[in-house]
Amino acid sequence: MKLARRGALNQLLGLAAAGGAVWLSGCGFALKRPPELPFKRIYLAGFAPLSPMADELRRQLRLSPGVQVVEEAGQADAILESLVDAQEQVVVASTTAGQVRELTLRSRFRFRVRAMAGKELIPETELVLSRDMSYSETLALAKEAEKNLIHRTLQSDIAHQVLRRLAVLPHADSR
């Protein structure tokens, strides 16, 4: 008897899931996908040798369908040039004894994008994201790890914004 109930319950759950999927597909719901970019090859210029921002951009560009990050500018359809790639922290609150209690963490990325022919596709643009973080010297090691995680998250968000800007560029054949 219990097996029959369990089988009926599993069938009901399966029908509910299938109905939910049909309902979601009817409303236009789709899983988040990387944007389709109007070019096939891109070169990243001006980044420091071990830049976390360059690594994040490469990672996200690899997820875009048909896009390849090339190692030489001559092979590229577009060149993304980094002008400023900085991580900053500012003390916003401290105790009377001078101990830090709150920080503002910032990631700043200034860039421009141009076509191989030299035409500027995206003029100099600066993206700045910031997050506040509490701080305690007794938890310094954990707070350092939290700070690194926040900076990685900020860089990922900036890379998403750069890709969205690249996705709205006109296609190479219409330039």
Backbone hydrogen bonds in HBPLUS format (Angstrom, degrees):
<---DONOR---> <-ACCEPTOR-->    atom                        ^
c    i                          cat <-CA-CA->   ^        H-A-AA   ^      H-
h    n   atom  resd res      DA  || num        DHA   H-A  angle D-A-AA Bond
n    s   type  num  typ     dist DA aas  dist angle  dist       angle   num
A0005-ARG N   A0001-MET O   3.07 MM   4  6.43 157.0  2.13 149.5 155.5     1
A0006-ARG N   A0002-LYS O   2.88 MM   4  6.11 162.2  1.92 150.4 155.7     2
A0007-GLY N   A0003-LEU O   2.88 MM   4  6.04 158.5  1.92 147.0 152.7     3
A0008-ALA N   A0004-ALA O   2.94 MM   4  6.14 157.3  2.00 145.9 152.1     4
A0009-LEU N   A0005-ARG O   2.78 MM   4  6.01 156.0  1.84 151.3 158.5     5
A0010-ASN N   A0006-ARG O   2.86 MM   4  6.09 157.3  1.92 148.6 154.7     6
A0011-GLN N   A0007-GLY O   2.99 MM   4  6.22 151.6  2.07 143.4 151.1     7
A0012-LEU N   A0008-ALA O   2.95 MM   4  6.21 156.6  2.00 147.1 153.4     8
A0013-LEU N   A0009-LEU O   2.90 MM   4  6.16 160.4  1.94 151.6 156.9     9
A0014-GLY N   A0010-ASN O   2.92 MM   4  6.09 154.1  1.98 143.5 150.8    10
A0015-LEU N   A0011-GLN O   2.90 MM   4  6.16 157.5  1.96 149.7 155.4    11
A0016-ALA N   A0012-LEU O   2.89 MM   4  6.11 155.3  1.95 147.9 155.1    12
A0017-ALA N   A0013-LEU O   2.93 MM   4  6.14 158.3  1.97 148.5 154.1    13
A0018-ALA N   A0014-GLY O   2.95 MM   4  6.14 160.9  1.99 147.8 153.3    14
A0019-GLY N   A0015-LEU O   2.83 MM   4  5.97 158.5  1.87 146.4 153.0    15
A0020-GLY N   A0016-ALA O   2.86 MM   4  6.03 153.0  1.93 144.9 152.6    16
A0021-ALA N   A0017-ALA O   2.93 MM   4  6.18 152.7  2.01 146.6 153.8    17
A0022-VAL N   A0018-ALA O   2.98 MM   4  6.26 159.1  2.02 150.1 155.3    18
A0023-TRP N   A0019-GLY O   2.90 MM   4  6.09 160.8  1.94 148.0 153.8    19
A0024-LEU N   A0020-GLY O   2.87 MM   4  6.05 163.0  1.90 149.9 154.3    20
A0025-SER N   A0021-ALA O   2.94 MM   4  6.10 156.7  2.00 146.4 152.9    21
A0026-GLY N   A0022-VAL O   3.05 MM   4  6.20 144.5  2.18 143.7 152.8    22
A0027-CYS N   A0024-LEU O   3.22 MM   3  5.28 138.5  2.40  96.8 107.8    23
A0029-PHE N   A0024-LEU O   3.16 MM   5  5.43 145.4  2.29 168.4 158.8    24
A0028-GLY N   A0025-SER O   3.45 MM   3  5.47 165.3  2.48 101.6 105.4    25
A0172-ALA N   A0038-PRO O   3.38 MM 134  6.20 155.0  2.45 155.6 150.7    26
A0068-GLN N   A0040-LYS O   2.74 MM  28  6.07 149.6  1.83 150.4 160.0    27
A0077-ASP N   A0041-ARG O   2.90 MM  36  5.29 161.6  1.93 124.2 130.0    28
A0078-ALA N   A0041-ARG O   3.29 MM  37  6.72 144.6  2.42 147.2 157.2    29
A0042-ILE N   A0068-GLN O   2.97 MM  26  6.39 155.9  2.03 157.9 164.0    30
A0070-VAL N   A0042-ILE O   2.88 MM  28  5.98 156.1  1.93 148.3 156.3    31
A0043-TYR N   A0078-ALA O   2.97 MM  35  6.44 151.8  2.05 150.7 159.8    32
A0080-LEU N   A0043-TYR O   2.87 MM  37  6.15 157.7  1.92 165.0 172.5    33
A0045-ALA N   A0080-LEU O   2.87 MM  35  6.10 168.8  1.88 151.9 155.1    34
A0082-SER N   A0045-ALA O   2.82 MM  37  6.16 168.8  1.83 155.9 155.4    35
A0051-SER N   A0048-ALA O   3.23 MM   3  5.09 148.9  2.33 123.4 116.4    36
A0055-ASP N   A0051-SER O   3.11 MM   4  6.42 158.8  2.16 147.9 153.8    37
A0056-GLU N   A0052-PRO O   2.93 MM   4  6.14 156.1  1.99 145.1 151.3    38
A0057-LEU N   A0053-MET O   2.89 MM   4  6.12 161.8  1.92 152.1 157.1    39
A0058-ARG N   A0054-ALA O   2.88 MM   4  6.08 163.0  1.91 150.5 155.3    40
A0059-ARG N   A0055-ASP O   2.94 MM   4  6.14 159.7  1.98 146.6 152.4    41
A0060-GLN N   A0056-GLU O   2.95 MM   4  6.20 164.1  1.98 152.0 155.7    42
A0061-LEU N   A0057-LEU O   2.79 MM   4  5.90 155.5  1.85 152.2 159.7    43
A0062-ARG N   A0058-ARG O   2.95 MM   4  6.09 150.4  2.04 147.6 154.5    44
A0063-LEU N   A0060-GLN O   3.18 MM   3  5.23 134.9  2.40  95.1 107.1    45
A0064-SER N   A0061-LEU O   3.09 MM   3  5.24 143.5  2.23 101.1 111.5    46
A0067-VAL N   A0064-SER O   3.37 MM   3  5.77 168.5  2.38 132.1 130.1    47
A0075-GLN N   A0072-GLU O   3.15 MM   3  5.72 158.2  2.20 115.4 121.6    48
A0076-ALA N   A0073-ALA O   3.13 MM   3  5.41 162.5  2.16 113.2 118.6    49
A0079-ILE N   A0114-ARG O   2.79 MM  35  5.40 160.3  1.83 162.2 168.9    50
A0114-ARG N   A0079-ILE O   3.04 MM  35  5.40 156.5  2.10 144.4 150.9    51
A0081-GLU N   A0112-ARG O   2.84 MM  31  5.43 166.7  1.86 170.9 173.1    52
A0112-ARG N   A0081-GLU O   3.08 MM  31  5.43 143.4  2.22 142.6 153.3    53
A0083-LEU N   A0110-ARG O   2.74 MM  27  5.26 167.9  1.76 148.7 148.7    54
A0084-VAL N   A0110-ARG O   3.16 MM  26  4.81 159.8  2.20 128.5 128.8    55
A0110-ARG N   A0084-VAL O   2.78 MM  26  4.81 158.9  1.82 136.6 143.3    56
A0086-ALA N   A0108-ARG O   2.88 MM  22  5.17 166.0  1.90 153.5 158.1    57
A0108-ARG N   A0086-ALA O   2.83 MM  22  5.17 171.9  1.84 157.9 160.1    58
A0088-GLU N   A0106-ARG O   2.81 MM  18  4.99 166.0  1.83 144.4 148.3    59
A0106-ARG N   A0088-GLU O   2.85 MM  18  4.99 168.4  1.87 141.6 142.9    60
A0090-VAL N   A0104-THR O   2.88 MM  14  5.16 153.6  1.95 143.7 152.6    61
A0104-THR N   A0090-VAL O   2.80 MM  14  5.16 152.9  1.87 149.4 158.6    62
A0092-VAL N   A0102-GLU O   2.96 MM  10  5.61 163.5  1.99 139.6 144.4    63
A0093-ALA N   A0102-GLU O   3.38 MM   9  4.95 146.3  2.50 136.6 129.2    64
A0101-ARG N   A0093-ALA O   2.84 MM   8  5.38 170.8  1.85 143.2 140.4    65
A0102-GLU N   A0093-ALA O   3.21 MM   9  4.95 152.1  2.30 135.4 129.7    66
A0095-THR N   A0099-GLN O   2.78 MM   4  5.20 153.4  1.85 144.2 152.4    67
A0098-GLY N   A0095-THR O   2.94 MM   3  5.14 160.3  1.98 108.2 113.6    68
A0135-TYR N   A0101-ARG O   2.76 MM  34  4.75 152.1  1.84 128.1 124.5    69
A0103-LEU N   A0133-MET O   2.74 MM  30  5.20 166.7  1.76 158.8 163.3    70
A0133-MET N   A0103-LEU O   2.81 MM  30  5.20 151.3  1.89 155.7 157.3    71
A0105-LEU N   A0131-ARG O   2.77 MM  26  5.33 168.2  1.78 167.2 164.8    72
A0131-ARG N   A0105-LEU O   2.90 MM  26  5.33 148.9  2.00 147.2 157.3    73
A0107-SER N   A0129-LEU O   2.93 MM  22  5.51 156.4  1.99 157.0 164.0    74
A0129-LEU N   A0107-SER O   3.07 MM  22  5.51 159.6  2.11 153.4 159.0    75
A0109-PHE N   A0127-LEU O   2.87 MM  18  5.24 161.3  1.90 156.0 161.9    76
A0127-LEU N   A0109-PHE O   2.79 MM  18  5.24 166.4  1.81 147.6 151.5    77
A0111-PHE N   A0125-THR O   2.86 MM  14  5.48 155.1  1.92 154.8 161.0    78
A0125-THR N   A0111-PHE O   2.82 MM  14  5.48 161.2  1.85 162.1 168.7    79
A0113-VAL N   A0122-ILE O   3.04 MM   9  4.88 163.6  2.07 135.3 140.2    80
A0121-LEU N   A0113-VAL O   2.77 MM   8  5.40 144.4  1.89 133.6 144.3    81
A0122-ILE N   A0113-VAL O   2.99 MM   9  4.88 166.0  2.01 135.0 135.8    82
A0115-ALA N   A0119-LYS O   2.78 MM   4  5.29 161.5  1.81 157.7 161.1    83
A0118-GLY N   A0115-ALA O   2.91 MM   3  5.33 159.6  1.95 113.9 120.4    84
A0139-LEU N   A0136-SER O   3.04 MM   3  5.41 148.5  2.14 108.0 117.3    85
A0143-LYS N   A0139-LEU O   2.86 MM   4  6.00 160.6  1.89 161.8 168.4    86
A0144-GLU N   A0140-ALA O   2.92 MM   4  6.06 143.5  2.05 143.0 152.1    87
A0145-ALA N   A0141-LEU O   3.17 MM   4  6.48 155.2  2.24 144.5 150.3    88
A0146-GLU N   A0142-ALA O   2.91 MM   4  6.20 154.1  1.98 146.0 153.9    89
A0147-LYS N   A0143-LYS O   2.84 MM   4  6.00 153.7  1.91 142.0 149.2    90
A0148-ASN N   A0144-GLU O   3.02 MM   4  6.29 157.3  2.07 146.9 152.1    91
A0149-LEU N   A0145-ALA O   2.99 MM   4  6.24 156.4  2.05 147.1 153.6    92
A0150-ILE N   A0146-GLU O   2.90 MM   4  6.16 158.7  1.95 152.4 158.0    93
A0151-HIS N   A0147-LYS O   2.99 MM   4  6.26 160.6  2.03 149.9 154.9    94
A0152-ARG N   A0148-ASN O   2.98 MM   4  6.24 156.5  2.03 147.4 153.8    95
A0153-THR N   A0149-LEU O   2.94 MM   4  6.18 155.5  2.00 148.7 155.5    96
A0154-LEU N   A0150-ILE O   2.88 MM   4  6.13 159.1  1.92 152.8 158.5    97
A0155-GLN N   A0151-HIS O   2.95 MM   4  6.17 159.6  1.99 148.4 153.7    98
A0156-SER N   A0152-ARG O   2.94 MM   4  6.16 153.7  2.01 145.4 152.7    99
A0157-ASP N   A0153-THR O   2.94 MM   4  6.22 158.3  1.98 150.4 156.1   100
A0158-ILE N   A0154-LEU O   2.92 MM   4  6.19 156.4  1.98 150.1 156.6   101
A0159-ALA N   A0155-GLN O   2.89 MM   4  6.09 159.6  1.93 148.3 154.0   102
A0160-HIS N   A0156-SER O   2.98 MM   4  6.26 153.2  2.05 146.9 153.9   103
A0161-GLN N   A0157-ASP O   3.06 MM   4  6.35 155.0  2.12 145.0 151.4   104
A0162-VAL N   A0158-ILE O   2.90 MM   4  6.23 154.5  1.96 153.2 160.4   105
A0163-LEU N   A0159-ALA O   2.98 MM   4  6.24 162.6  2.01 151.0 155.1   106
A0164-ARG N   A0160-HIS O   2.97 MM   4  6.24 153.4  2.04 148.6 156.0   107
A0165-ARG N   A0161-GLN O   3.04 MM   4  6.32 150.1  2.14 144.4 152.2   108
A0166-LEU N   A0162-VAL O   2.90 MM   4  6.23 151.6  1.98 149.5 158.2   109
A0167-ALA N   A0163-LEU O   2.88 MM   4  6.05 146.2  2.00 145.7 154.8   110
A0169-LEU N   A0166-LEU O   3.25 MM   3  5.54 164.5  2.28 109.6 114.2   111
A0174-SER N   A0171-HIS O   2.91 MM   3  5.43 151.5  2.00 115.4 124.4   112
A0175-ARG N   A0172-ALA O   3.39 MM   3  5.41 164.7  2.42 103.0 107.4   113
